[in-house]
Amino acid sequence: MVGNWAGIGAVLSFFYFYERLANYIPFQIRDYLATLFHKVVSFVNPYDQITIHEYRGEYMHRDELYAASRAYLSSACSSRARKLKADLGQESGKPSLTIDDYEEVIDTFRGVRIWWCACMRFPISQTISFYPDEEQRKYYRITFHKRHRKLVEGEYLNHILREGRDVTVRTRQRKLFTNSPSSNWYGYRSSCWSHVAFEHPATFDTLAMDPKKKREIIDDLVTFREGKKYYKKIGKAWKRGYLLYGPPGTGKSSMIAAIANFLEYDVYDLELTAVKTNTELRKIFIETTGKSIIVIEDIDCSIDLTGKRKEKKKDDEDKDKKLPPGMEEKDENSKLTLSGVLNFIDGLWSACGGERIVIFTTNHVEKLDPALIRRGRMDMHIEMSYCTFEAFKVLAKNYLGIVEHDLFNMIQALLSEVKISPADVAEGLMLKNSRNEDVGACLMNLIRVIEAAKEEAKKKAQHELAAQENKKSSKEESSV
């Protein structure tokens, strides 16, 4: 203790005499004495510091470590701070608390005490800046004992980055993105995607589907979400493909929303008709982030990706002959092709980033090229079928709040005879909300809807049978 006080006294004495004699000392000697002073202070002070600035580089890019530190302090250390700052986060859309400027908190990591301080530095220059954040530079200062420097540099900073990212993911406002071909008036498009808040309420609990099939999908999603090390071990990109196929109204879009809500992922709704070339498709993919779902709905209608290798027609050949040499090849490369989409799904570019799910939906799976939906690209094929009795019970619980009723047996018998989509069944159950009718009236309304669908299907079958008989008789007459 006596030695420490003696060292502090020596430093204060040096500082006092330096200030008194500064005007009489040449600047070369002053610089040397200032360097010597800092060495003496660092020798006496047993603590080191690390500074984390909010922005880095000349283009004022926000530092990811600073954002992670802010999220970490908001989650782990804000309860120990006396001065807090509340703001409405742009990513979460909810009020969040973090430590206020110049506030200090103490964090403990593996028994080591680490001091955090939210600091701010004002620029010396009084010139007007084009950057609003140029007026004040915020940063975090971490203080710790010298003997724990390896722990802080090697493990603690990585711990902050990892935990901060997790907090950001949990508290962020998830988004629904769509690609747009428009550009600004400089001819430069700042981003390939525009977005809105993703607030679709569908979950697996409200999804009208066979419970056994639903459980298989959930287990597969959990395996994928926790499989980062496994995918790296086997040498595959951390992604998975799902093909949703079935008639209209069977819940394909609701399934996508349920998957997004279960995994807490963002959704990128990719409109292929707005993509002109394979190069543009790669640029769009690069701008997607991890923990996201890339959706191409009705892929059989979006663009001609059937993959059928047909020979060119004679008219096309004549047209190509009139083009300059190499022009036809350039035109082919400037289009979006099946090869470009396949590379987008599982080529080299698909390994950029990680933790992505690609989902295709279609009403006519037979129209798609086998290379597009083979295992490894679309890893899981999910048939979204017509409404079964098990799916109906989910809808009855969602819409009417019941699990049993006397009319269930009649409805079960009708559903075994009629192919009707879950969307039509849900429409038949919405009578309660529209007219404030009781449960029995809603179920009777559904029975009428199913019977009408049964009658319509019967008439359609009779019409098709009559058409086939007429066609058969016509062939017989022509042969005679």
GUMAR-314419 format. One record per atom (N, C-alpha, C): x, y, z. Coordinates in steps of 0.05 Angstrom, whole numbers, padded with zeros to 5 digits, always signed. Each point is the difference from the previous one (the first is absolute). Layout:
// residues N
XYZ...
END
This chain:
// residues 480
+00017-00024+00000-00017+00024+00000+00017+00025+00000+00022+00000+00017+00018+00023+00001+00013+00005-00027+00008-00023-00013+00012+00003-00027-00019+00012-00020-00025-00008+00001-00019+00011-00019-00004+00030+00004-00003+00009+00025-00003+00028+00005+00025+00016-00008+00023-00012+00004+00024+00013-00009+00001+00004-00030-00009-00021-00015-00001+00003-00029-00019+00021-00009-00023+00001+00013-00020+00021-00007+00011+00028+00006+00014+00002+00023+00011+00026+00006+00021+00009-00020+00016-00019-00010+00020+00006-00020-00012+00010-00026-00022-00013-00007-00014+00007-00025-00012+00028+00003-00012+00006+00022-00012+00027+00004+00021+00021+00000+00023-00005+00013+00021+00019+00001+00011+00006-00028+00003-00022-00016+00010+00004-00027-00020+00016-00016-00025-00005+00002-00020+00015-00015-00001+00029+00008+00003+00006+00026+00000+00028+00009+00024+00016-00012+00024-00012+00002+00023+00015-00010-00001+00002-00031-00011-00020-00013-00002+00001-00029-00018+00023-00009-00022+00004+00013-00019+00021-00007+00013+00028+00005+00016+00003+00021+00012+00025+00007+00022+00008-00019+00014-00020-00010+00023+00005-00017-00005-00004-00030-00025-00006-00007-00006-00008-00028+00007+00023-00019-00006+00024+00007+00005+00023-00018+00030+00005-00005+00017-00010+00017+00029+00005-00003+00015-00024-00012-00014-00020-00007+00013-00025-00010-00005-00002-00030+00020-00006-00016-00005-00004-00029-00020-00023-00005-00014+00002-00023-00021-00019-00006+00011-00029-00003+00025-00003-00010+00011-00027-00002+00003-00013+00027+00009+00016+00019+00002-00011+00028-00027-00005+00012-00019+00018-00006-00027-00003+00011-00013-00026-00010+00004-00007-00026-00011-00025-00011+00013-00024+00014+00026+00003+00004+00014-00023+00013-00010-00003+00029-00004+00022+00014-00009-00001+00028-00029-00011+00001-00017+00008-00020-00027-00010-00001+00000-00031-00004+00017-00009-00018+00002-00029-00004+00010-00014+00026+00019+00012+00013+00010-00011+00025-00021-00001+00021-00016+00021+00001-00022+00002+00019-00020-00023-00004-00008-00005-00025-00019-00021-00005+00011-00027+00007+00027-00004-00003+00012-00025+00007-00001-00004+00030+00005+00022+00015+00000-00001+00029-00028-00007+00010-00021+00014-00012-00027-00006+00008-00008-00028-00006+00007-00010-00024-00006-00028-00007+00014-00020+00018+00024+00008+00010+00014-00018+00018-00013-00001+00027-00010+00023+00009-00013+00001+00026-00029-00012-00001-00014+00006-00022-00028-00009-00002-00001-00030-00008-00013-00017+00015-00001-00029-00006-00022-00008-00019-00015+00020-00011-00023-00007-00016+00004+00008-00030-00011-00017-00017+00000+00005-00029-00028+00007-00009-00001+00012-00024-00026+00009-00011-00002-00009-00029-00025-00005-00009-00006-00006-00028-00024+00019-00007+00003+00013-00023-00021+00018-00009-00015-00012-00024-00026+00001+00000-00017-00010-00021-00016+00024-00011+00008+00010-00024-00013+00023-00012-00025-00008-00015-00019+00019-00001-00026-00006-00014+00004-00002-00030+00017+00017-00011+00004+00000-00029+00029-00005-00006+00004-00012-00024+00027-00005-00009+00003+00007-00029+00024+00006-00009+00005+00006-00028-00010+00028-00007+00009+00009-00024-00006+00027-00009-00029+00002-00009-00013-00023-00006-00028+00002-00009-00020-00005+00022+00010+00001+00025-00017+00000+00023-00018-00025+00001+00013-00023-00003-00015-00025+00003-00002-00007+00030-00024-00007+00009-00003-00006+00028+00013-00026+00007+00016+00000+00021+00015-00024+00007-00018-00020+00013+00003-00026-00010-00018-00021+00010+00006-00006+00030+00025+00002+00008+00007-00006+00028-00013+00021+00018-00002+00025-00009-00013+00021+00017-00030-00007+00003-00013-00008-00023-00028-00007+00002-00005-00024+00017+00018-00020-00001-00002-00023+00017+00004+00007+00029+00019+00018+00006+00005+00009+00027-00024+00015+00011-00013+00016-00016-00023+00015+00009-00023-00020+00007-00004-00020-00017-00021-00020+00005+00007-00016+00025+00026-00007+00003+00008-00016+00023-00004+00016+00026+00008+00025+00001-00004+00016+00024-00029+00004+00006-00016+00004-00021-00029+00003+00005-00012-00024+00013+00010-00024-00007-00012-00025+00010+00013-00008+00027+00026+00001+00002+00014-00012+00023+00007+00020+00022+00004+00025-00006+00011+00019+00019-00018+00024+00007-00022+00003-00015-00017+00024+00004-00013+00000+00028-00004-00024+00011-00013-00001+00027+00019+00011+00022+00026+00001-00006+00019+00009+00020+00007+00030-00004-00011+00012-00020+00006+00029-00005-00021+00018+00013+00009+00023+00009-00018+00019+00013-00011+00020-00020+00015+00005-00021-00010+00019-00021-00004-00016-00026-00025-00001-00009-00007-00014-00024-00011+00018-00021+00001-00009-00025-00010+00015-00023-00019-00018-00015-00024+00010-00005-00021-00015-00014-00003+00012-00028-00003-00018-00020-00006+00009-00027-00016-00022-00014-00012+00008-00022-00016-00019-00016+00018-00011-00022+00007-00025+00003+00019-00013-00019-00013-00002-00027+00016+00006-00021-00010-00002-00027-00003-00029-00008+00017-00018+00010-00002-00028-00007-00022-00015+00015-00003+00007+00026-00019-00015+00016-00028+00013+00000-00002+00026-00004-00026+00013+00001-00011+00003+00028+00016-00007+00021-00008+00001+00028+00019+00017+00016-00009+00013+00022+00019+00015+00016+00022-00018+00012+00024+00010+00000+00022-00015+00011+00016+00018+00019+00013-00012+00020+00016+00015+00020+00029-00008-00003+00017+00021+00002+00029-00005+00001+00012+00021+00018+00026-00004+00007+00012+00019+00019+00003+00027-00013-00003+00021+00015+00002+00027-00010+00029+00008-00004+00004+00023-00013+00027+00010-00006+00014+00006+00027+00025-00007+00001+00018+00004+00023-00007-00017+00024-00018-00019-00004-00007-00018+00022+00019-00024+00000+00006-00010+00024+00018-00022+00003-00015-00024+00012+00006-00024-00009-00010-00025+00011+00022-00020+00002-00004-00019+00017+00021-00021+00005-00012-00026-00010+00015-00014-00017-00007-00026-00009+00020-00021+00010-00010-00024+00004+00017-00022+00011+00001-00022-00020+00024-00009-00008+00003-00021-00019+00021-00020+00011-00009-00024+00007+00018-00020+00011+00014+00010+00025-00014+00014+00017+00011+00010+00025+00017+00025-00003+00002+00011-00024+00016+00024-00005-00019+00024-00003+00007+00022+00014-00016+00024-00001+00010+00018-00022-00020+00009-00016+00006+00017-00024-00018+00024+00001+00012+00024-00002-00015+00025+00002-00007+00010-00029-00025+00007-00003-00010+00011-00025-00007+00030+00005+00006+00016-00020-00008+00028+00002-00009+00009-00028-00024+00012-00001-00010+00012-00026+00010+00028-00002+00018+00005-00019+00013+00026-00002-00008+00014-00026+00008+00025-00001-00007+00017-00024+00023+00020-00004+00008+00003-00025+00021+00019-00006-00010+00020-00021+00004+00025+00005-00008+00021-00018+00023+00009-00017-00004+00005-00026+00022+00008-00018+00010+00028+00007+00026+00003-00007+00012+00026+00004-00008+00020-00021-00004-00011-00025-00007+00018-00022-00029+00009+00003-00006+00024-00007-00027+00011+00001-00013+00002-00027+00013-00013-00020-00012+00001-00027-00024-00018-00002-00018+00007-00018-00025-00015-00004+00007-00026-00014-00011-00022+00010+00005-00026-00012-00025-00010-00014+00004-00016-00021-00023-00012-00014-00011-00024+00016+00014-00010+00019-00009-00022+00016-00011+00011+00027-00025-00006+00006-00011+00010+00025+00014-00011+00025+00010-00025-00002+00014-00012+00022+00029+00009+00003+00009+00017-00019+00027+00011+00002+00003+00020+00022-00023+00012+00009+00001+00020+00021+00009-00012+00027-00006-00025+00004+00008-00012+00025+00006-00030-00005+00022-00009+00010+00009-00027-00005-00004-00016+00026-00017-00020+00000-00005-00016+00023+00019-00025-00001+00007-00009+00024+00016-00024+00001-00003-00012+00028+00007-00025+00003+00001-00014+00025+00029-00004+00008+00005+00004+00026+00027-00005+00010-00001-00023+00021+00016-00020-00005+00002-00023+00017+00026+00002+00016-00002-00003+00026+00023+00002+00018+00002-00026+00015+00025-00011+00002+00004-00026+00013+00029+00000+00010+00006-00019+00018+00027-00002+00011+00019-00013-00021+00025+00008+00000+00019-00009-00020+00003-00031+00000-00003-00012+00023+00005-00029+00001-00023-00016-00014-00022+00014-00006-00022-00014-00014-00002+00008-00029+00021+00011-00011-00001+00010-00027-00005-00022-00020+00013-00023+00002-00004-00022-00018-00028-00010+00000-00012-00001+00024-00028-00009+00003-00019+00019-00014+00005+00026+00003-00018+00019-00012+00003+00000-00031+00024+00000-00009+00005+00000-00029-00008-00026-00014+00005-00022+00014-00005-00026-00013-00028-00010+00002-00013+00004+00023-00026-00012+00005-00023+00020+00005+00007+00021+00016-00022+00018+00008-00012+00015-00024+00017+00010-00018-00010+00015-00023-00017-00018-00018+00009-00024-00004-00016-00019-00016-00027-00006+00015+00001-00002+00026-00024-00004+00015-00020+00023-00003+00011+00024+00000-00017+00024-00004-00013-00001-00028+00016-00006-00020-00010+00000-00028-00021-00022-00003+00005-00023+00011-00019-00022-00003-00027+00006+00014+00002+00008+00025-00024+00006+00016-00015+00024-00011+00015+00020-00009-00013+00023-00011-00016-00006-00025+00012-00018-00018-00015-00008-00024-00025-00015+00008+00002-00018+00019-00024-00015+00009-00022+00018+00010+00008+00020+00016-00020+00019+00011-00013+00015-00023+00016+00009-00019-00011+00015-00023-00020-00017-00016+00006-00026-00004-00018-00017-00015-00026-00004+00016+00002-00003+00026-00024-00005+00016-00018+00024+00002+00011+00024+00000-00016+00024+00004-00006+00015-00025+00010-00009-00023-00004+00016-00024-00029-00003-00011-00009+00019-00015-00025-00002-00015+00005-00015-00026-00011-00023-00002+00004-00016-00024-00013+00014-00024+00011-00005-00024-00008+00015-00023-00008-00019-00023-00017+00011-00017-00008-00013-00025+00011+00016-00023+00018-00012-00015+00014+00014-00022-00012-00008-00027+00002+00018-00019-00007-00006-00027+00020+00014-00018+00007-00012-00022+00019+00012-00019-00015+00018-00019+00013+00021-00008-00012+00020-00017+00020+00008-00022-00010+00002-00025+00018+00007-00023+00004+00030-00002-00013+00016+00016+00002+00029-00003+00026+00010+00010+00009+00023-00011+00025+00013+00008-00006+00030+00005+00019+00013+00014-00005+00028+00005+00008+00018-00024-00003+00026+00003+00003+00017-00023+00029+00005-00008+00019-00013+00014+00027+00000-00009+00007-00025-00016-00020-00017-00004+00004-00025-00013+00014-00021+00017+00002+00005+00026+00013-00018+00018-00020-00010+00021-00002-00026+00003-00018-00011+00020+00015-00005+00025-00007+00013+00022+00014-00002+00025-00003-00028+00012-00023-00013-00004-00004-00027+00011-00019-00015-00018+00005-00026-00001-00017-00017-00017-00027-00006+00014-00001+00005+00026-00023-00008+00015-00014+00024+00014-00026-00001+00002-00015+00018+00017-00015-00018+00020-00008+00012+00022-00011-00018+00021-00022+00014+00016-00016-00016+00012-00021+00009+00020+00003-00019+00024-00013+00007+00022+00001-00016+00023-00015-00026-00005+00012-00023+00009-00013-00026-00004-00017-00005+00025-00026-00001-00003-00019-00003+00023-00021-00021-00006+00006-00019-00016-00019-00021-00006-00004-00017+00025-00025-00006+00008-00006-00013+00025+00001-00031-00001+00004-00012-00024-00002-00029-00003+00022-00014+00016-00008-00021+00014+00019-00017+00015-00007-00029-00006+00017-00019+00009-00006-00028-00004-00025-00009+00016-00005+00015+00022-00024-00007+00015-00026+00006-00015+00001+00021-00016-00024+00008-00015-00001-00011-00028+00021-00015-00008+00001-00010-00027-00017-00025-00003-00019+00001-00019-00018-00023-00005+00015-00022-00016+00010-00020+00015+00017-00020-00012+00000-00025+00018+00006-00022-00012+00002-00025+00015+00021+00003+00022-00006-00006+00025+00020+00004+00022+00025-00016-00004-00001-00024-00011+00024-00016-00004+00019+00013-00020-00011+00010-00022+00016+00013-00020+00011+00027+00011-00016+00013+00015+00009+00025+00012+00024-00004+00019-00001-00022+00016+00022-00006+00018+00025-00007-00015-00002-00013-00023+00023-00006-00016+00014+00025-00010-00017+00020-00009+00012+00025-00009+00014+00015+00022-00013+00001+00023+00012+00014+00023+00026-00013+00008+00001-00026+00002+00025-00014+00007+00022+00006-00021-00007+00001-00025+00020+00006-00021+00010+00028+00003-00017+00019+00006+00008+00028+00004+00019+00003+00024-00006-00014+00022+00017+00001+00023+00027-00012-00006+00001-00022-00014+00025-00012-00007+00017+00019-00018-00013+00014-00018+00015+00018-00017+00010+00024+00016-00016+00011+00018+00008+00024+00015+00024-00006+00018+00002-00025+00010+00021-00007+00019+00023-00015-00014+00000+00000-00027+00019-00017-00014+00024+00015-00012+00008+00023+00010+00022+00015-00011+00026-00017-00001+00006-00013+00022+00025-00016+00001-00002-00024-00018-00024-00012-00001-00004-00023-00017+00004+00006-00030-00012+00022-00009+00003+00008-00028+00029+00006-00007+00014+00013+00019+00029+00005-00004+00016-00026-00001-00008-00019+00016+00014-00025+00002-00002-00016-00026-00024+00000-00012-00004-00016-00025+00006+00016-00025+00008+00026+00003+00008+00016-00023-00022+00010-00017-00023+00007+00012-00023+00011-00015-00007+00027+00010-00011+00017-00018-00009+00026+00008-00023-00003+00020+00000+00019+00020-00021-00002+00020-00026+00012-00011-00014-00016-00015-00026+00008-00012-00017-00025-00003-00025+00005-00005-00019-00023-00005-00022+00010-00018-00009-00018-00017-00021+00006-00019-00026-00015+00005-00022+00014-00002-00027-00012+00004-00017+00006-00025-00013-00021-00010-00019+00003-00022-00028-00005+00011-00016+00021-00002-00028-00002+00008-00018-00002-00025-00014-00021-00003-00016-00004-00024-00028-00010+00008-00019+00008-00016-00028-00008+00005-00019+00019-00013-00026-00006+00001-00020+00017-00013-00001+00027+00014-00013+00020-00013-00003+00026+00012-00017-00001+00025+00007+00017+00020-00016+00001+00025+00007-00021+00020+00022-00015-00004+00007-00021+00019+00020+00010+00022+00007+00025+00000+00016+00011+00022+00029+00002-00004+00009+00003-00025+00029+00002-00006+00011+00026+00012-00013+00022-00004+00010+00026+00010-00001+00000+00031-00021-00012+00011-00001-00002+00030+00022-00017+00011+00008-00021-00015+00022-00016+00009+00026+00016+00000+00005+00016-00020+00024+00017-00001+00000+00019+00025-00022+00012+00005-00002+00019+00023+00005-00016+00027-00011-00024+00002+00004-00016+00024+00029-00007+00004+00014-00007-00022+00028-00006+00002+00016+00024+00008-00006+00024-00011+00014+00024+00007-00005+00007+00029-00024-00003+00010-00005+00007+00028+00012-00020+00019+00002-00025-00009+00012-00021+00018+00030+00005+00002+00014+00006-00022+00029+00004+00000+00008+00028+00007-00020+00019-00002+00006+00029+00004+00019+00010-00021-00006-00007-00025+00016+00008-00023-00014+00022-00015+00016+00016-00015-00011+00019-00020-00009-00015-00024-00017+00012-00016-00011-00013-00024+00007+00018-00024+00013-00012-00021+00006+00013-00025-00018-00012-00022-00020+00015-00008-00019-00009-00021+00012+00008-00027+00012-00019-00014+00014+00005-00025-00019-00003-00023-00003+00022-00015-00016+00001-00024+00018-00004-00024+00000-00024-00012+00018-00005-00022-00005+00016-00025-00025+00008-00004-00007+00015-00024+00014+00028+00000+00008+00009+00024+00014+00026+00001+00030-00003-00003+00010-00025-00002+00028-00005-00003+00006-00005-00030+00018+00016-00011+00006-00001-00029+00022-00020-00007+00021-00002+00016+00023-00016-00007+00009-00017+00023+00017-00020-00006+00012-00016+00021+00018+00017+00018+00014+00019-00011+00017+00018+00016-00016+00016+00020-00023+00010-00009-00017+00014+00019-00011-00018+00022-00005-00025-00006-00010-00019+00020+00022-00004+00021+00025-00002-00008+00022-00003+00019+00003+00024+00018-00003+00024-00012+00002+00025+00016-00023+00001+00021-00024-00009-00008-00022+00000+00018+00005-00020+00023+00011-00023-00006+00006-00020+00020+00021+00010+00020+00020+00014-00010+00022+00010+00018-00011+00019+00020-00021+00015-00006-00011+00020+00018-00019-00012+00021-00005-00026-00002-00016-00013+00021+00018-00006+00024-00012-00002+00023+00015-00005+00025-00005-00028+00010+00015-00008+00020-00005-00026+00012-00025+00001+00017-00008-00024+00010-00025-00003+00015-00023+00011-00017-00003-00010-00024-00020+00011-00018-00012-00023-00017-00024+00005-00011-00014-00018-00017-00003+00013-00027+00009-00012-00021-00002+00010-00027-00023-00015-00014-00021+00014-00008-00024-00013-00010-00004+00008-00029-00006-00021-00016-00008+00005-00028-00027-00014-00003-00022+00015+00001-00027-00011-00002-00008-00004-00029-00015-00022-00004-00010-00007-00026+00023+00000-00021+00021-00015+00006+00024+00001-00017-00006-00010-00028-00021-00017-00003-00007-00009-00027-00012+00022-00017-00010+00021+00013-00013+00022-00015+00018+00025-00001+00021+00001+00017+00017+00024+00001+00016+00004-00025+00012-00022-00011+00017+00002-00023+00002-00028-00012+00008-00002-00025+00002-00025-00014+00025-00015+00010-00003-00016+00021+00022-00016+00010-00006-00029-00001-00014-00009-00020-00007-00028-00003+00024-00017-00006+00020+00012-00013+00025-00014-00005-00002-00019-00023-00021+00001-00016-00003-00018-00023+00019+00009-00022+00018-00017-00009+00020+00007-00020-00012-00005-00028-00013+00020-00010-00013-00002-00027+00019+00012-00020-00002-00010-00024+00015+00011-00022-00014+00026-00009+00016+00019-00010-00011+00025-00009-00017-00004-00024-00020+00016-00001-00018-00001-00024+00015+00013-00024-00011-00006-00023+00012+00009-00024+00000+00030-00002-00021+00013+00010-00002+00029+00000+00022+00012+00018+00005-00012+00022+00020+00010+00018+00028-00004-00012+00004-00022-00015+00026-00004-00012+00005+00021-00022-00021+00006-00015+00003+00021-00021+00006+00027+00013-00013+00005+00023+00004+00026+00013+00029+00002+00011+00010-00022+00010+00027+00000+00011+00021+00004-00022-00006-00010-00024+00019+00002-00022+00003+00030-00008-00020+00016+00004+00001+00028-00008+00016+00016+00021+00004-00011+00024+00015+00015+00020+00029-00001-00005+00016+00020+00009+00029-00001-00003+00011-00023+00016+00024-00009-00008+00013-00023+00014+00004+00006+00030-00009-00019+00017+00003+00003+00029-00023+00015+00013-00017+00012-00016-00022+00016+00012-00020-00018+00014-00006-00024-00013-00020-00017+00012+00010-00012+00026+00026-00005+00002+00011-00010+00025-00001+00021+00022+00005+00025-00007-00002+00021+00019-00028+00003+00010-00020-00002-00018-00028+00002+00008-00008-00022+00019+00011-00024-00005-00007-00023+00017+00012+00004+00028+00024+00011+00002+00012+00004+00025-00012+00023+00016-00015+00017-00013-00011+00023+00013-00028-00006+00011-00009-00025-00001-00026-00008+00010+00003-00016+00025-00022-00001+00016-00001-00018+00023-00006-00028-00010+00017-00019+00007-00002-00027-00010-00004-00020+00023-00007-00024-00008-00002-00021+00020+00027-00005+00014+00022+00001-00016+00026-00004+00012+00006+00021+00021-00008+00025-00005+00005+00021+00020-00016-00004+00025-00024-00010-00002-00016-00006+00023+00011-00023+00016+00010-00021-00014+00012-00023+00013+00025+00009+00016+00016+00017-00012+00024+00010+00014-00008+00017+00024-00022+00014-00003-00011+00016+00023-00008-00018+00023-00010-00023-00006-00010-00018+00021+00023-00015+00014+00017-00013-00015+00021-00016+00013+00027+00001-00014+00005+00021-00015+00026+00004-00012+00020+00013+00019+00022+00010-00011+00020+00013+00017-00011+00024+00015-00018+00015-00014-00011+00024+00013-00018-00006+00023-00011-00024+00001-00018-00007+00022+00014-00003+00027+00027-00002-00001+00015-00003+00025+00007+00027+00012-00007+00022-00013+00005+00027+00012-00019+00004+00023+00011+00005+00024-00017+00002+00023-00007-00027+00011-00022-00002+00013-00009-00025+00011-00027+00002+00014-00010-00023+00008-00026-00002+00014-00022+00013-00017-00003-00011-00024-00021+00009-00018-00018-00024-00008-00025+00006-00004-00019-00020-00010-00012+00011-00026-00001-00018-00020-00011+00007-00026-00026-00016-00003-00022+00014-00007-00026-00013-00002-00012+00006-00027-00007-00021-00015-00016+00003-00025-00028-00009+00006-00019+00014-00012-00028-00009+00000-00010-00003-00028-00018-00019-00004-00011-00005-00027-00027-00015+00003-00017+00005-00019-00026-00014-00002+00003-00025-00018+00021+00000-00016+00004-00022-00020+00029-00009+00001+00005-00018+00018+00028-00009+00004+00010-00015-00025-00019-00012-00015+00009-00016-00024+00011+00018-00022-00004+00026+00001+00010+00018-00020+00029+00008+00005+00011-00005+00023+00026+00009+00007+00021-00019-00010+00023+00010-00007+00022-00016-00009+00011-00017+00024+00004-00026-00005+00011-00017+00022+00025+00011+00013+00017+00013-00016+00025+00010+00010-00004+00023+00020-00023+00013-00002-00006+00023+00018-00009-00009+00028-00013-00024+00001-00012-00008+00025+00012-00026+00011+00023-00008-00010+00012-00025+00009+00010+00004+00029+00004-00022+00014+00010+00000+00027+00028+00013+00000+00005+00017+00019+00025+00015+00001-00006+00029-00008-00021+00004-00016-00009+00028-00006-00025+00005+00015-00020-00016-00005-00024+00001+00016+00000-00026+00018+00012+00003+00024+00005-00023+00017-00025-00014+00010-00021+00016+00004-00024-00012+00011-00024+00009-00017-00015-00020-00010-00024+00006-00016-00024-00003+00018-00015+00022+00002-00023+00000+00019-00026+00004-00017-00017-00020+00000-00025+00001-00014-00021+00014+00017-00010+00022-00010-00022+00014+00014-00026-00010-00012-00013-00019+00014-00023-00014-00012-00026+00014+00008-00022-00013-00009-00026+00010+00006-00006-00005+00030-00021+00013+00010-00005+00000+00028-00009-00028+00010+00014-00010+00020-00007-00025+00013-00015+00006+00026-00010-00021+00013-00015+00005+00024+00018+00011+00022+00025-00010+00001+00019+00011+00020+00005+00030-00004+00003+00007-00025+00004+00029-00007-00025+00016+00007-00023-00012-00005-00025+00014+00007-00002+00005+00030+00009-00018+00017-00002+00004+00029+00018+00023+00009+00023+00004-00014+00017+00023+00006-00015+00026-00007-00013+00000-00023-00016+00024-00008-00023+00005+00019-00014-00022+00008-00022+00004+00019+00009+00012+00026+00024-00009+00009+00011+00012+00025+00008+00029-00004+00011+00006-00023+00009+00028-00005-00024+00019-00003-00020-00009-00016-00022+00018-00007-00023+00000+00020-00006-00024+00012-00023-00003+00017+00007-00005+00029+00025-00007+00006+00009-00005+00027-00011-00026+00011-00005-00020-00017-00011-00026+00009+00018-00023-00009-00001-00022+00014+00015-00024-00007-00018-00024-00005-00025+00002+00008-00019-00021-00005-00028+00012-00005-00016-00015-00016-00028+00009-00005-00015-00024-00012-00026+00001+00003-00017-00022-00011+00001-00001-00030+00005+00022-00013+00001+00000-00030+00027-00008-00012+00019-00006+00017+00027-00007-00010-00001-00026-00016-00016-00019+00008-00001-00026-00014-00011+00004-00028-00020+00017-00004-00011+00005-00026+00021+00014-00018+00014+00019+00012+00021+00015-00015+00023-00019-00007+00007-00018+00018+00021-00020-00007-00007-00017-00023-00025-00009-00001-00010-00017-00022+00001+00016-00027-00008+00025+00001+00000+00016-00024+00028+00005-00010+00018+00006+00018+00028+00006-00008+00014-00024-00013-00009-00024+00008+00012-00024-00012-00010-00004-00028-00021+00013-00008-00012-00003-00027+00006+00023-00019+00007+00023+00011+00003+00025-00016+00028+00011+00003+00011+00009-00022+00026+00015+00001-00006+00030+00002+00006+00011+00023-00005+00028+00005+00024+00012+00014+00007+00024-00008+00025+00012+00011-00005+00011+00028+00021+00001+00017-00003+00012+00026-00010+00029-00001+00007+00015-00021-00010+00027-00002-00031+00001-00003-00011-00019-00015-00030-00001-00003-00013-00008+00026+00013-00018+00015-00011-00009+00026+00001+00024+00020+00022+00014+00000+00002+00023+00018-00021+00021-00007-00005+00004-00026-00021+00019-00008-00027-00008+00010-00005-00026+00000-00026-00010+00010-00003+00003+00029+00022+00001+00015-00001+00003+00030-00001+00029+00009+00003+00019-00018+00001+00028+00008-00027+00013+00004-00021-00016-00001-00027+00011+00004-00003+00013+00027+00013-00012+00020-00002+00010+00028+00009+00028+00002+00022+00007-00013+00012+00027+00002-00017+00020-00015-00013-00009-00022-00014+00019-00017-00029+00006+00010-00013-00021+00012-00028+00003+00008-00004-00005+00030+00021-00005+00015-00003-00007+00028-00018-00024+00005+00002-00020-00018-00016-00024+00003+00014-00019+00020-00015-00020+00009+00012-00019+00019+00016-00021-00015+00013-00018+00015+00018-00020-00012-00015-00018-00018-00024-00009+00008-00015-00019-00016-00007+00012-00027-00007+00025-00001-00007+00013-00026+00024+00001-00018+00024+00005+00012+00024+00002-00016+00007-00028-00012-00003-00021+00016+00005-00027-00010-00020-00008-00022-00025+00007+00004-00020-00006-00020+00006+00016-00026+00010+00024+00002+00007+00015-00023+00023-00014-00015+00019-00011+00016+00022-00014-00013-00010-00026-00014-00018-00013+00013-00011-00024-00013-00013+00007-00027-00015+00022-00001-00012+00008-00025+00022+00006-00021+00022+00013+00009+00022+00006-00019+00012-00026-00011+00005-00020+00018+00012-00025-00009-00019-00015-00019-00026+00000+00007-00020-00014-00018-00001+00014-00027+00002+00027+00000+00000+00014-00026+00025-00007-00016+00022-00003+00013+00025-00008-00013-00002-00028-00011-00013-00017+00016-00004-00028-00009-00018-00001-00025-00021+00015+00000-00018+00001-00023+00014+00011-00025+00016+00021+00004+00015+00012-00022+00020-00020-00011+00014-00015+00017+00019-00020-00009-00014-00022-00015-00024-00007+00008-00015-00021-00013-00008+00009-00029-00009+00025-00002-00008+00010-00026+00025+00002-00018+00022+00008+00011+00024+00003-00016+00009-00028-00010-00002-00020+00017+00007-00027-00009-00018-00010-00022-00026+00005+00002-00019-00008-00020+00006+00015-00027+00007+00025+00002+00006+00016-00024+00025-00012-00014+00020-00006+00016+00025-00011-00012-00006-00028-00012-00017-00016+00013-00006-00026-00011-00015+00002-00027-00019+00020-00001-00015+00004-00024+00018+00009-00023+00020+00018+00007+00018+00010-00020+00018-00023-00010+00008-00018+00017+00016-00023-00009-00016-00018-00018-00026-00005+00006-00017-00017-00016-00004+00013-00028-00004+00026+00000-00004+00014-00026+00025-00002-00017+00023+00003+00013+00025-00002-00014+00005-00028-00011-00008-00020+00016+00003-00027-00009-00018-00007-00024-00025+00009+00002-00019-00004-00022+00008+00014-00026+00012+00024+00003+00009+00015-00023+00023-00015-00014+00018-00012+00015+00022-00015-00012-00011-00025-00014-00020-00013+00011-00012-00023-00012-00013+00007-00027-00015+00022+00000-00013+00009-00025+00020+00007-00021+00021+00013+00008+00021+00008-00020+00014-00024-00012+00004-00021+00017+00013-00024-00010-00018-00015-00019-00027+00001+00004-00019-00013-00019-00001+00015-00026
END
